[in-house]
Amino acid sequence: EKPTVEKQGSRLPGANALLVLLVKMDANGDQQLDADEILGDYQRPFQQMLNVADDDKNGRLDRREIAKGSPKLTAV
């Protein structure tokens, strides 16, 4: 038998919770978050995420902004 390799999580506390939240928010699976795809329960966290990570202030979080802002986003 081959030994299984366990996937190690990020060392950043809350990274797994952030990943789950991002997947739930990204309704169309395009790896960016737009206001029109965010369901009601996630509107408030999305607005908080925009406040800390939307560098170009376009109301959307793309992959670069999410990756760059991930330490701050875990706090949301």
All heavy atoms as a GROMACS GRO file, in nm:
protein
  586
    1GLU      N    1   0.083  -0.119   0.000
    1GLU     CA    2   0.000   0.000   0.000
    1GLU      C    3   0.087   0.124   0.000
    1GLU      O    4   0.190   0.128   0.064
    1GLU     CB    5  -0.087   0.002   0.125
    1GLU     CG    6  -0.198  -0.098   0.124
    1GLU     CD    7  -0.286  -0.083   0.248
    1GLU    OE1    8  -0.307   0.031   0.293
    1GLU    OE2    9  -0.331  -0.185   0.296
    2LYS      N   10   0.039   0.223  -0.073
    2LYS     CA   11   0.109   0.351  -0.074
    2LYS      C   12   0.067   0.430   0.049
    2LYS      O   13  -0.050   0.432   0.085
    2LYS     CB   14   0.072   0.432  -0.198
    2LYS     CG   15   0.129   0.377  -0.325
    2LYS     CD   16   0.094   0.470  -0.439
    2LYS     CE   17   0.154   0.422  -0.567
    2LYS     NZ   18   0.123   0.512  -0.678
    3PRO      N   19   0.162   0.496   0.111
    3PRO     CA   20   0.124   0.581   0.223
    3PRO      C   21   0.047   0.702   0.172
    3PRO      O   22   0.078   0.756   0.067
    3PRO     CB   23   0.256   0.624   0.285
    3PRO     CG   24   0.357   0.605   0.177
    3PRO     CD   25   0.305   0.496   0.087
    4THR      N   26  -0.054   0.741   0.244
    4THR     CA   27  -0.130   0.859   0.205
    4THR      C   28  -0.061   0.983   0.260
    4THR      O   29  -0.002   0.981   0.366
    4THR     CB   30  -0.274   0.854   0.257
    4THR    OG1   31  -0.272   0.843   0.398
    4THR    CG2   32  -0.348   0.736   0.196
    5VAL      N   33  -0.071   1.087   0.185
    5VAL     CA   34  -0.012   1.214   0.226
    5VAL      C   35  -0.125   1.305   0.267
    5VAL      O   36  -0.216   1.331   0.189
    5VAL     CB   37   0.069   1.277   0.111
    5VAL    CG1   38   0.123   1.412   0.153
    5VAL    CG2   39   0.179   1.184   0.067
    6GLU      N   40  -0.118   1.351   0.390
    6GLU     CA   41  -0.221   1.443   0.436
    6GLU      C   42  -0.189   1.582   0.386
    6GLU      O   43  -0.075   1.627   0.392
    6GLU     CB   44  -0.227   1.446   0.589
    6GLU     CG   45  -0.294   1.326   0.647
    6GLU     CD   46  -0.317   1.342   0.796
    6GLU    OE1   47  -0.346   1.455   0.840
    6GLU    OE2   48  -0.304   1.243   0.866
    7LYS      N   49  -0.290   1.649   0.337
    7LYS     CA   50  -0.273   1.786   0.291
    7LYS      C   51  -0.262   1.876   0.413
    7LYS      O   52  -0.348   1.875   0.501
    7LYS     CB   53  -0.391   1.828   0.204
    7LYS     CG   54  -0.374   1.962   0.140
    7LYS     CD   55  -0.489   1.989   0.045
    7LYS     CE   56  -0.469   2.122  -0.021
    7LYS     NZ   57  -0.577   2.152  -0.112
    8GLN      N   58  -0.158   1.953   0.418
    8GLN     CA   59  -0.138   2.044   0.530
    8GLN      C   60  -0.208   2.176   0.501
    8GLN      O   61  -0.196   2.230   0.392
    8GLN     CB   62   0.011   2.070   0.552
    8GLN     CG   63   0.088   1.946   0.589
    8GLN     CD   64   0.042   1.886   0.721
    8GLN    OE1   65   0.017   1.959   0.817
    8GLN    NE2   66   0.030   1.756   0.726
    9GLY      N   67  -0.281   2.226   0.598
    9GLY     CA   68  -0.350   2.353   0.582
    9GLY      C   69  -0.254   2.469   0.590
    9GLY      O   70  -0.137   2.453   0.620
   10SER      N   71  -0.303   2.583   0.561
   10SER     CA   72  -0.222   2.703   0.570
   10SER      C   73  -0.184   2.727   0.716
   10SER      O   74  -0.254   2.687   0.808
   10SER     CB   75  -0.301   2.822   0.517
   10SER     OG   76  -0.233   2.942   0.543
   11ARG      N   77  -0.075   2.793   0.735
   11ARG     CA   78  -0.034   2.827   0.872
   11ARG      C   79  -0.111   2.949   0.923
   11ARG      O   80  -0.103   2.983   1.038
   11ARG     CB   81   0.116   2.856   0.874
   11ARG     CG   82   0.197   2.733   0.846
   11ARG     CD   83   0.342   2.765   0.840
   11ARG     NE   84   0.411   2.647   0.793
   11ARG     CZ   85   0.528   2.609   0.835
   11ARG    NH1   86   0.593   2.680   0.924
   11ARG    NH2   87   0.584   2.501   0.789
   12LEU      N   88  -0.185   3.012   0.834
   12LEU     CA   89  -0.263   3.129   0.872
   12LEU      C   90  -0.390   3.084   0.943
   12LEU      O   91  -0.471   3.013   0.884
   12LEU     CB   92  -0.298   3.209   0.746
   12LEU     CG   93  -0.368   3.341   0.763
   12LEU    CD1   94  -0.280   3.440   0.839
   12LEU    CD2   95  -0.403   3.398   0.627
   13PRO      N   96  -0.408   3.121   1.069
   13PRO     CA   97  -0.530   3.080   1.139
   13PRO      C   98  -0.655   3.130   1.067
   13PRO      O   99  -0.660   3.244   1.022
   13PRO     CB  100  -0.518   3.148   1.277
   13PRO     CG  101  -0.374   3.177   1.292
   13PRO     CD  102  -0.320   3.200   1.152
   14GLY      N  103  -0.752   3.044   1.051
   14GLY     CA  104  -0.876   3.082   0.985
   14GLY      C  105  -0.875   3.064   0.835
   14GLY      O  106  -0.974   3.093   0.769
   15ALA      N  107  -0.764   3.016   0.778
   15ALA     CA  108  -0.755   3.003   0.633
   15ALA      C  109  -0.858   2.905   0.578
   15ALA      O  110  -0.916   2.928   0.473
   15ALA     CB  111  -0.614   2.962   0.592
   16ASN      N  112  -0.880   2.795   0.648
   16ASN     CA  113  -0.979   2.697   0.600
   16ASN      C  114  -1.119   2.755   0.603
   16ASN      O  115  -1.198   2.733   0.512
   16ASN     CB  116  -0.972   2.569   0.683
   16ASN     CG  117  -0.844   2.492   0.655
   16ASN    OD1  118  -0.784   2.504   0.550
   16ASN    ND2  119  -0.803   2.413   0.751
   17ALA      N  120  -1.151   2.830   0.707
   17ALA     CA  121  -1.283   2.894   0.715
   17ALA      C  122  -1.300   2.996   0.603
   17ALA      O  123  -1.407   3.007   0.543
   17ALA     CB  124  -1.302   2.960   0.851
   18LEU      N  125  -1.194   3.069   0.572
   18LEU     CA  126  -1.200   3.167   0.463
   18LEU      C  127  -1.223   3.096   0.330
   18LEU      O  128  -1.305   3.140   0.250
   18LEU     CB  129  -1.071   3.249   0.457
   18LEU     CG  130  -1.061   3.348   0.340
   18LEU    CD1  131  -1.173   3.451   0.346
   18LEU    CD2  132  -0.925   3.414   0.339
   19LEU      N  133  -1.155   2.986   0.308
   19LEU     CA  134  -1.172   2.911   0.184
   19LEU      C  135  -1.316   2.863   0.167
   19LEU      O  136  -1.374   2.878   0.060
   19LEU     CB  137  -1.075   2.793   0.180
   19LEU     CG  138  -1.082   2.706   0.056
   19LEU    CD1  139  -1.048   2.786  -0.068
   19LEU    CD2  140  -0.988   2.589   0.069
   20VAL      N  141  -1.374   2.811   0.274
   20VAL     CA  142  -1.514   2.764   0.268
   20VAL      C  143  -1.607   2.882   0.238
   20VAL      O  144  -1.696   2.871   0.154
   20VAL     CB  145  -1.553   2.695   0.400
   20VAL    CG1  146  -1.704   2.670   0.407
   20VAL    CG2  147  -1.477   2.565   0.417
   21LEU      N  148  -1.585   2.993   0.302
   21LEU     CA  149  -1.668   3.112   0.280
   21LEU      C  150  -1.657   3.160   0.135
   21LEU      O  151  -1.758   3.190   0.071
   21LEU     CB  152  -1.628   3.224   0.376
   21LEU     CG  153  -1.708   3.352   0.369
   21LEU    CD1  154  -1.853   3.327   0.404
   21LEU    CD2  155  -1.648   3.458   0.459
   22LEU      N  156  -1.536   3.163   0.081
   22LEU     CA  157  -1.517   3.208  -0.056
   22LEU      C  158  -1.587   3.116  -0.155
   22LEU      O  159  -1.650   3.162  -0.251
   22LEU     CB  160  -1.368   3.216  -0.089
   22LEU     CG  161  -1.291   3.327  -0.018
   22LEU    CD1  162  -1.142   3.312  -0.044
   22LEU    CD2  163  -1.340   3.464  -0.060
   23VAL      N  164  -1.579   2.986  -0.132
   23VAL     CA  165  -1.645   2.890  -0.222
   23VAL      C  166  -1.796   2.907  -0.216
   23VAL      O  167  -1.864   2.905  -0.320
   23VAL     CB  168  -1.604   2.746  -0.186
   23VAL    CG1  169  -1.691   2.644  -0.258
   23VAL    CG2  170  -1.458   2.723  -0.220
   24LYS      N  171  -1.850   2.928  -0.098
   24LYS     CA  172  -1.995   2.947  -0.085
   24LYS      C  173  -2.041   3.078  -0.149
   24LYS      O  174  -2.151   3.086  -0.203
   24LYS     CB  175  -2.036   2.944   0.062
   24LYS     CG  176  -2.030   2.806   0.122
   24LYS     CD  177  -2.081   2.806   0.264
   24LYS     CE  178  -2.088   2.665   0.317
   24LYS     NZ  179  -2.154   2.658   0.447
   25MET      N  180  -1.958   3.180  -0.142
   25MET     CA  181  -1.995   3.310  -0.197
   25MET      C  182  -1.984   3.313  -0.350
   25MET      O  183  -2.059   3.385  -0.415
   25MET     CB  184  -1.907   3.420  -0.139
   25MET     CG  185  -1.930   3.447   0.007
   25MET     SD  186  -1.808   3.563   0.068
   25MET     CE  187  -1.914   3.693   0.126
   26ASP      N  188  -1.892   3.238  -0.406
   26ASP     CA  189  -1.866   3.241  -0.550
   26ASP      C  190  -1.966   3.152  -0.623
   26ASP      O  191  -1.936   3.042  -0.666
   26ASP     CB  192  -1.722   3.196  -0.578
   26ASP     CG  193  -1.682   3.214  -0.723
   26ASP    OD1  194  -1.754   3.284  -0.797
   26ASP    OD2  195  -1.578   3.159  -0.762
   27ALA      N  196  -2.086   3.204  -0.642
   27ALA     CA  197  -2.196   3.126  -0.697
   27ALA      C  198  -2.169   3.076  -0.839
   27ALA      O  199  -2.210   2.966  -0.874
   27ALA     CB  200  -2.325   3.210  -0.696
   28ASN      N  201  -2.100   3.154  -0.920
   28ASN     CA  202  -2.077   3.112  -1.059
   28ASN      C  203  -1.942   3.043  -1.079
   28ASN      O  204  -1.908   3.004  -1.190
   28ASN     CB  205  -2.094   3.228  -1.156
   28ASN     CG  206  -1.995   3.340  -1.131
   28ASN    OD1  207  -1.904   3.330  -1.051
   28ASN    ND2  208  -2.017   3.452  -1.200
   29GLY      N  209  -1.862   3.031  -0.975
   29GLY     CA  210  -1.736   2.957  -0.981
   29GLY      C  211  -1.627   3.019  -1.066
   29GLY      O  212  -1.536   2.950  -1.110
   30ASP      N  213  -1.630   3.151  -1.085
   30ASP     CA  214  -1.529   3.216  -1.168
   30ASP      C  215  -1.408   3.266  -1.091
   30ASP      O  216  -1.323   3.335  -1.145
   30ASP     CB  217  -1.592   3.329  -1.248
   30ASP     CG  218  -1.642   3.444  -1.162
   30ASP    OD1  219  -1.641   3.431  -1.037
   30ASP    OD2  220  -1.683   3.546  -1.219
   31GLN      N  221  -1.401   3.233  -0.964
   31GLN     CA  222  -1.289   3.269  -0.875
   31GLN      C  223  -1.275   3.419  -0.855
   31GLN      O  224  -1.166   3.470  -0.833
   31GLN     CB  225  -1.159   3.207  -0.923
   31GLN     CG  226  -1.164   3.056  -0.924
   31GLN     CD  227  -1.033   2.995  -0.964
   31GLN    OE1  228  -0.941   3.062  -1.011
   31GLN    NE2  229  -1.022   2.866  -0.945
   32GLN      N  230  -1.385   3.488  -0.865
   32GLN     CA  231  -1.391   3.627  -0.823
   32GLN      C  232  -1.529   3.651  -0.765
   32GLN      O  233  -1.624   3.580  -0.797
   32GLN     CB  234  -1.359   3.723  -0.937
   32GLN     CG  235  -1.458   3.727  -1.050
   32GLN     CD  236  -1.414   3.826  -1.157
   32GLN    OE1  237  -1.302   3.874  -1.157
   32GLN    NE2  238  -1.503   3.858  -1.248
   33LEU      N  239  -1.538   3.748  -0.679
   33LEU     CA  240  -1.665   3.775  -0.611
   33LEU      C  241  -1.723   3.907  -0.660
   33LEU      O  242  -1.659   4.011  -0.649
   33LEU     CB  243  -1.644   3.780  -0.460
   33LEU     CG  244  -1.590   3.653  -0.395
   33LEU    CD1  245  -1.567   3.675  -0.246
   33LEU    CD2  246  -1.682   3.536  -0.418
   34ASP      N  247  -1.844   3.900  -0.714
   34ASP     CA  248  -1.918   4.017  -0.759
   34ASP      C  249  -2.041   4.033  -0.670
   34ASP      O  250  -2.102   3.934  -0.630
   34ASP     CB  251  -1.964   4.000  -0.904
   34ASP     CG  252  -1.849   3.985  -1.000
   34ASP    OD1  253  -1.767   4.077  -1.005
   34ASP    OD2  254  -1.842   3.881  -1.068
   35ALA      N  255  -2.081   4.156  -0.645
   35ALA     CA  256  -2.195   4.182  -0.558
   35ALA      C  257  -2.322   4.112  -0.604
   35ALA      O  258  -2.400   4.065  -0.521
   35ALA     CB  259  -2.219   4.333  -0.548
   36ASP      N  260  -2.343   4.099  -0.734
   36ASP     CA  261  -2.468   4.040  -0.783
   36ASP      C  262  -2.476   3.888  -0.764
   36ASP      O  263  -2.583   3.831  -0.780
   36ASP     CB  264  -2.491   4.076  -0.930
   36ASP     CG  265  -2.380   4.028  -1.022
   36ASP    OD1  266  -2.272   3.991  -0.974
   36ASP    OD2  267  -2.403   4.029  -1.145
   37GLU      N  268  -2.367   3.822  -0.729
   37GLU     CA  269  -2.372   3.678  -0.706
   37GLU      C  270  -2.374   3.641  -0.557
   37GLU      O  271  -2.385   3.524  -0.523
   37GLU     CB  272  -2.255   3.607  -0.776
   37GLU     CG  273  -2.121   3.631  -0.710
   37GLU     CD  274  -2.007   3.561  -0.782
   37GLU    OE1  275  -2.021   3.441  -0.814
   37GLU    OE2  276  -1.904   3.625  -0.805
   38ILE      N  277  -2.366   3.740  -0.470
   38ILE     CA  278  -2.360   3.714  -0.327
   38ILE      C  279  -2.502   3.704  -0.271
   38ILE      O  280  -2.581   3.797  -0.284
   38ILE     CB  281  -2.282   3.825  -0.253
   38ILE    CG1  282  -2.144   3.847  -0.316
   38ILE    CG2  283  -2.272   3.795  -0.105
   38ILE    CD1  284  -2.052   3.727  -0.312
   39LEU      N  285  -2.532   3.591  -0.208
   39LEU     CA  286  -2.664   3.570  -0.149
   39LEU      C  287  -2.681   3.653  -0.023
   39LEU      O  288  -2.583   3.695   0.040
   39LEU     CB  289  -2.682   3.422  -0.118
   39LEU     CG  290  -2.674   3.327  -0.238
   39LEU    CD1  291  -2.685   3.183  -0.192
   39LEU    CD2  292  -2.780   3.360  -0.340
   40GLY      N  293  -2.805   3.675   0.017
   40GLY     CA  294  -2.840   3.762   0.128
   40GLY      C  295  -2.762   3.741   0.256
   40GLY      O  296  -2.717   3.836   0.318
   41ASP      N  297  -2.744   3.616   0.298
   41ASP     CA  298  -2.673   3.588   0.422
   41ASP      C  299  -2.527   3.630   0.418
   41ASP      O  300  -2.465   3.650   0.522
   41ASP     CB  301  -2.679   3.438   0.456
   41ASP     CG  302  -2.818   3.393   0.494
   41ASP    OD1  303  -2.904   3.479   0.523
   41ASP    OD2  304  -2.843   3.270   0.495
   42TYR      N  305  -2.472   3.643   0.299
   42TYR     CA  306  -2.331   3.673   0.285
   42TYR      C  307  -2.304   3.819   0.245
   42TYR      O  308  -2.189   3.857   0.224
   42TYR     CB  309  -2.267   3.579   0.182
   42TYR     CG  310  -2.274   3.435   0.224
   42TYR    CD1  311  -2.358   3.346   0.158
   42TYR    CD2  312  -2.197   3.387   0.330
   42TYR    CE1  313  -2.364   3.213   0.196
   42TYR    CE2  314  -2.204   3.255   0.369
   42TYR     CZ  315  -2.287   3.168   0.302
   42TYR     OH  316  -2.294   3.037   0.340
   43GLN      N  317  -2.408   3.900   0.235
   43GLN     CA  318  -2.390   4.039   0.194
   43GLN      C  319  -2.303   4.118   0.293
   43GLN      O  320  -2.214   4.191   0.251
   43GLN     CB  321  -2.524   4.109   0.176
   43GLN     CG  322  -2.594   4.076   0.048
   43GLN     CD  323  -2.520   4.129  -0.073
   43GLN    OE1  324  -2.456   4.233  -0.070
   43GLN    NE2  325  -2.528   4.054  -0.181
   44ARG      N  326  -2.330   4.102   0.420
   44ARG     CA  327  -2.253   4.178   0.520
   44ARG      C  328  -2.105   4.138   0.521
   44ARG      O  329  -2.018   4.225   0.514
   44ARG     CB  330  -2.314   4.161   0.658
   44ARG     CG  331  -2.245   4.244   0.763
   44ARG     CD  332  -2.321   4.244   0.894
   44ARG     NE  333  -2.249   4.322   0.991
   44ARG     CZ  334  -2.227   4.284   1.114
   44ARG    NH1  335  -2.274   4.170   1.158
   44ARG    NH2  336  -2.160   4.361   1.197
   45PRO      N  337  -2.073   4.006   0.527
   45PRO     CA  338  -1.931   3.970   0.519
   45PRO      C  339  -1.866   4.016   0.389
   45PRO      O  340  -1.750   4.058   0.388
   45PRO     CB  341  -1.930   3.817   0.530
   45PRO     CG  342  -2.061   3.779   0.585
   45PRO     CD  343  -2.156   3.890   0.552
   46PHE      N  344  -1.941   4.010   0.278
   46PHE     CA  345  -1.885   4.054   0.150
   46PHE      C  346  -1.849   4.202   0.154
   46PHE      O  347  -1.741   4.242   0.108
   46PHE     CB  348  -1.983   4.025   0.036
   46PHE     CG  349  -1.936   4.075  -0.097
   46PHE    CD1  350  -1.826   4.019  -0.159
   46PHE    CD2  351  -2.002   4.179  -0.161
   46PHE    CE1  352  -1.782   4.066  -0.282
   46PHE    CE2  353  -1.959   4.226  -0.284
   46PHE     CZ  354  -1.849   4.169  -0.344
   47GLN      N  355  -1.936   4.284   0.210
   47GLN     CA  356  -1.907   4.426   0.221
   47GLN      C  357  -1.784   4.451   0.308
   47GLN      O  358  -1.701   4.537   0.277
   47GLN     CB  359  -2.028   4.503   0.276
   47GLN     CG  360  -2.144   4.510   0.180
   47GLN     CD  361  -2.107   4.573   0.048
   47GLN    OE1  362  -2.035   4.672   0.041
   47GLN    NE2  363  -2.153   4.514  -0.061
   48GLN      N  364  -1.770   4.375   0.416
   48GLN     CA  365  -1.652   4.386   0.501
   48GLN      C  366  -1.526   4.344   0.425
   48GLN      O  367  -1.421   4.406   0.440
   48GLN     CB  368  -1.669   4.303   0.627
   48GLN     CG  369  -1.777   4.356   0.720
   48GLN     CD  370  -1.805   4.262   0.836
   48GLN    OE1  371  -1.788   4.142   0.826
   48GLN    NE2  372  -1.850   4.319   0.946
   49MET      N  373  -1.539   4.240   0.344
   49MET     CA  374  -1.427   4.193   0.265
   49MET      C  375  -1.386   4.299   0.162
   49MET      O  376  -1.267   4.321   0.138
   49MET     CB  377  -1.462   4.061   0.196
   49MET     CG  378  -1.479   3.946   0.294
   49MET     SD  379  -1.552   3.801   0.221
   49MET     CE  380  -1.408   3.727   0.146
   50LEU      N  381  -1.485   4.365   0.102
   50LEU     CA  382  -1.454   4.472   0.007
   50LEU      C  383  -1.377   4.585   0.076
   50LEU      O  384  -1.283   4.640   0.019
   50LEU     CB  385  -1.582   4.529  -0.054
   50LEU     CG  386  -1.652   4.445  -0.159
   50LEU    CD1  387  -1.781   4.514  -0.202
   50LEU    CD2  388  -1.564   4.418  -0.279
   51ASN      N  389  -1.418   4.617   0.198
   51ASN     CA  390  -1.352   4.726   0.270
   51ASN      C  391  -1.204   4.699   0.293
   51ASN      O  392  -1.123   4.793   0.290
   51ASN     CB  393  -1.420   4.751   0.405
   51ASN     CG  394  -1.557   4.813   0.390
   51ASN    OD1  395  -1.588   4.874   0.289
   51ASN    ND2  396  -1.641   4.795   0.490
   52VAL      N  397  -1.166   4.574   0.315
   52VAL     CA  398  -1.026   4.544   0.346
   52VAL      C  399  -0.944   4.498   0.226
   52VAL      O  400  -0.821   4.505   0.231
   52VAL     CB  401  -1.013   4.441   0.460
   52VAL    CG1  402  -1.075   4.493   0.587
   52VAL    CG2  403  -1.070   4.307   0.422
   53ALA      N  404  -1.008   4.452   0.118
   53ALA     CA  405  -0.929   4.391   0.012
   53ALA      C  406  -0.954   4.444  -0.129
   53ALA      O  407  -0.880   4.409  -0.220
   53ALA     CB  408  -0.952   4.240   0.013
   54ASP      N  409  -1.055   4.526  -0.150
   54ASP     CA  410  -1.085   4.575  -0.285
   54ASP      C  411  -0.992   4.691  -0.320
   54ASP      O  412  -1.028   4.808  -0.308
   54ASP     CB  413  -1.232   4.616  -0.294
   54ASP     CG  414  -1.276   4.650  -0.435
   54ASP    OD1  415  -1.204   4.613  -0.529
   54ASP    OD2  416  -1.382   4.713  -0.449
   55ASP      N  417  -0.872   4.658  -0.366
   55ASP     CA  418  -0.771   4.760  -0.394
   55ASP      C  419  -0.812   4.860  -0.500
   55ASP      O  420  -0.785   4.979  -0.488
   55ASP     CB  421  -0.640   4.693  -0.438
   55ASP     CG  422  -0.573   4.616  -0.326
   55ASP    OD1  423  -0.600   4.646  -0.207
   55ASP    OD2  424  -0.493   4.526  -0.357
   56ASP      N  425  -0.878   4.814  -0.606
   56ASP     CA  426  -0.915   4.905  -0.714
   56ASP      C  427  -1.055   4.966  -0.696
   56ASP      O  428  -1.102   5.039  -0.782
   56ASP     CB  429  -0.904   4.837  -0.851
   56ASP     CG  430  -0.985   4.709  -0.861
   56ASP    OD1  431  -1.065   4.679  -0.770
   56ASP    OD2  432  -0.967   4.638  -0.962
   57LYS      N  433  -1.119   4.934  -0.586
   57LYS     CA  434  -1.250   4.992  -0.549
   57LYS      C  435  -1.356   4.979  -0.658
   57LYS      O  436  -1.434   5.068  -0.682
   57LYS     CB  437  -1.234   5.140  -0.509
   57LYS     CG  438  -1.135   5.164  -0.400
   57LYS     CD  439  -1.174   5.096  -0.272
   57LYS     CE  440  -1.072   5.126  -0.162
   57LYS     NZ  441  -1.068   5.023  -0.060
   58ASN      N  442  -1.359   4.858  -0.722
   58ASN     CA  443  -1.458   4.836  -0.826
   58ASN      C  444  -1.577   4.752  -0.778
   58ASN      O  445  -1.661   4.713  -0.858
   58ASN     CB  446  -1.393   4.770  -0.949
   58ASN     CG  447  -1.341   4.631  -0.921
   58ASN    OD1  448  -1.338   4.584  -0.808
   58ASN    ND2  449  -1.297   4.565  -1.027
   59GLY      N  450  -1.583   4.723  -0.648
   59GLY     CA  451  -1.694   4.646  -0.594
   59GLY      C  452  -1.686   4.498  -0.624
   59GLY      O  453  -1.785   4.426  -0.612
   60ARG      N  454  -1.569   4.452  -0.660
   60ARG     CA  455  -1.546   4.311  -0.696
   60ARG      C  456  -1.412   4.268  -0.638
   60ARG      O  457  -1.318   4.346  -0.632
   60ARG     CB  458  -1.543   4.300  -0.849
   60ARG     CG  459  -1.497   4.169  -0.900
   60ARG     CD  460  -1.483   4.168  -1.050
   60ARG     NE  461  -1.605   4.219  -1.112
   60ARG     CZ  462  -1.611   4.267  -1.234
   60ARG    NH1  463  -1.505   4.270  -1.310
   60ARG    NH2  464  -1.724   4.310  -1.282
   61LEU      N  465  -1.406   4.143  -0.594
   61LEU     CA  466  -1.279   4.087  -0.548
   61LEU      C  467  -1.233   3.983  -0.649
   61LEU      O  468  -1.301   3.884  -0.673
   61LEU     CB  469  -1.295   4.022  -0.410
   61LEU     CG  470  -1.326   4.115  -0.294
   61LEU    CD1  471  -1.349   4.036  -0.167
   61LEU    CD2  472  -1.212   4.214  -0.274
   62ASP      N  473  -1.118   4.010  -0.712
   62ASP     CA  474  -1.064   3.912  -0.805
   62ASP      C  475  -0.960   3.825  -0.732
   62ASP      O  476  -0.934   3.845  -0.614
   62ASP     CB  477  -1.004   3.981  -0.928
   62ASP     CG  478  -0.893   4.078  -0.895
   62ASP    OD1  479  -0.816   4.054  -0.799
   62ASP    OD2  480  -0.880   4.179  -0.966
   63ARG      N  481  -0.905   3.728  -0.803
   63ARG     CA  482  -0.812   3.634  -0.742
   63ARG      C  483  -0.692   3.704  -0.679
   63ARG      O  484  -0.646   3.668  -0.572
   63ARG     CB  485  -0.763   3.534  -0.846
   63ARG     CG  486  -0.871   3.437  -0.889
   63ARG     CD  487  -0.820   3.342  -0.992
   63ARG     NE  488  -0.722   3.253  -0.930
   63ARG     CZ  489  -0.650   3.166  -0.996
   63ARG    NH1  490  -0.662   3.156  -1.125
   63ARG    NH2  491  -0.564   3.089  -0.933
   64ARG      N  492  -0.638   3.805  -0.745
   64ARG     CA  493  -0.522   3.877  -0.693
   64ARG      C  494  -0.555   3.947  -0.562
   64ARG      O  495  -0.481   3.940  -0.466
   64ARG     CB  496  -0.473   3.979  -0.797
   64ARG     CG  497  -0.348   4.056  -0.753
   64ARG     CD  498  -0.322   4.176  -0.843
   64ARG     NE  499  -0.433   4.268  -0.852
   64ARG     CZ  500  -0.464   4.358  -0.758
   64ARG    NH1  501  -0.396   4.367  -0.647
   64ARG    NH2  502  -0.567   4.439  -0.775
   65GLU      N  503  -0.670   4.015  -0.559
   65GLU     CA  504  -0.709   4.086  -0.438
   65GLU      C  505  -0.736   3.989  -0.323
   65GLU      O  506  -0.702   4.018  -0.208
   65GLU     CB  507  -0.833   4.172  -0.465
   65GLU     CG  508  -0.805   4.289  -0.557
   65GLU     CD  509  -0.931   4.359  -0.603
   65GLU    OE1  510  -1.035   4.293  -0.624
   65GLU    OE2  511  -0.924   4.482  -0.620
   66ILE      N  512  -0.796   3.876  -0.353
   66ILE     CA  513  -0.823   3.776  -0.250
   66ILE      C  514  -0.693   3.720  -0.195
   66ILE      O  515  -0.675   3.711  -0.074
   66ILE     CB  516  -0.914   3.665  -0.305
   66ILE    CG1  517  -1.053   3.720  -0.332
   66ILE    CG2  518  -0.921   3.547  -0.206
   66ILE    CD1  519  -1.144   3.627  -0.411
   67ALA      N  520  -0.600   3.687  -0.284
   67ALA     CA  521  -0.471   3.632  -0.240
   67ALA      C  522  -0.392   3.734  -0.159
   67ALA      O  523  -0.339   3.703  -0.052
   67ALA     CB  524  -0.390   3.586  -0.360
   68LYS      N  525  -0.387   3.857  -0.208
   68LYS     CA  526  -0.312   3.962  -0.139
   68LYS      C  527  -0.375   3.998  -0.004
   68LYS      O  528  -0.306   4.022   0.094
   68LYS     CB  529  -0.305   4.087  -0.227
   68LYS     CG  530  -0.227   4.200  -0.167
   68LYS     CD  531  -0.225   4.319  -0.258
   68LYS     CE  532  -0.159   4.438  -0.189
   68LYS     NZ  533  -0.180   4.562  -0.263
   69GLY      N  534  -0.507   3.998  -0.001
   69GLY     CA  535  -0.578   4.039   0.121
   69GLY      C  536  -0.612   3.926   0.216
   69GLY      O  537  -0.679   3.949   0.316
   70SER      N  538  -0.568   3.804   0.187
   70SER     CA  539  -0.611   3.690   0.268
   70SER      C  540  -0.582   3.704   0.418
   70SER      O  541  -0.666   3.666   0.498
   70SER     CB  542  -0.555   3.559   0.213
   70SER     OG  543  -0.416   3.558   0.217
   71PRO      N  544  -0.468   3.759   0.459
   71PRO     CA  545  -0.450   3.776   0.604
   71PRO      C  546  -0.558   3.865   0.667
   71PRO      O  547  -0.609   3.835   0.774
   71PRO     CB  548  -0.312   3.840   0.617
   71PRO     CG  549  -0.240   3.799   0.493
   71PRO     CD  550  -0.346   3.797   0.386
   72LYS      N  551  -0.595   3.971   0.599
   72LYS     CA  552  -0.700   4.060   0.650
   72LYS      C  553  -0.838   3.996   0.637
   72LYS      O  554  -0.924   4.016   0.720
   72LYS     CB  555  -0.697   4.193   0.575
   72LYS     CG  556  -0.573   4.275   0.598
   72LYS     CD  557  -0.576   4.400   0.514
   72LYS     CE  558  -0.448   4.479   0.528
   72LYS     NZ  559  -0.446   4.595   0.439
   73LEU      N  560  -0.857   3.920   0.529
   73LEU     CA  561  -0.987   3.857   0.505
   73LEU      C  562  -1.020   3.751   0.610
   73LEU      O  563  -1.136   3.728   0.641
   73LEU     CB  564  -0.994   3.798   0.365
   73LEU     CG  565  -0.992   3.897   0.251
   73LEU    CD1  566  -0.984   3.826   0.117
   73LEU    CD2  567  -1.113   3.988   0.256
   74THR      N  568  -0.920   3.683   0.663
   74THR     CA  569  -0.946   3.583   0.765
   74THR      C  570  -1.005   3.646   0.890
   74THR      O  571  -1.079   3.581   0.963
   74THR     CB  572  -0.821   3.502   0.802
   74THR    OG1  573  -0.719   3.590   0.848
   74THR    CG2  574  -0.770   3.420   0.685
   75ALA      N  575  -0.974   3.772   0.914
   75ALA     CA  576  -1.029   3.842   1.030
   75ALA      C  577  -1.178   3.870   1.012
   75ALA      O  578  -1.252   3.879   1.110
   75ALA     CB  579  -0.954   3.972   1.054
   76VAL      N  580  -1.221   3.886   0.887
   76VAL     CA  581  -1.363   3.912   0.858
   76VAL      C  582  -1.443   3.788   0.891
   76VAL      O  583  -1.545   3.791   0.953
   76VAL     CB  584  -1.384   3.951   0.710
   76VAL    CG1  585  -1.532   3.960   0.678
   76VAL    CG2  586  -1.314   4.083   0.682
   0.00000   0.00000   0.00000
